Amino acid sequence: MHEFSIAGAMVDTAVRHAAGRRVAVVGVRAGRLRQVVPDSLRFAFEIVARDTPCAGARLVLTEVELRLRCDACGAEWEPQQPLFRCTGCPSAKVTVIAGEELAVDFIEVEDEEAACTARG
């Protein structure tokens, strides 16, 4: 299950950018071509995040649909089946313009609350 290696990289990235603060949310974009199983990734993230500043963090996963562009006529479409042929002309020369992403998009961290020392 490659979701564990992906989750490990996500946790490493979040911890590095959190600079010692506790991570509350990790937002990730995953393209359909990456073949990430959302429930498996959530499970792996929960396991890998244990004993790190990401422990208990919520994973927000945005799945990016596959989007293609025909190099011959410029048509763009989201294929419903894994067919890489233009819908506007007979060309099979296409470019993937979305659907290969796999990135930590954002993190939310918790700031430590300053202790109130004022006396009323």
Order of alpha helices (4+ residues) and beta strands (2+ residues): alpha-beta-alpha-beta-beta-beta-beta-beta
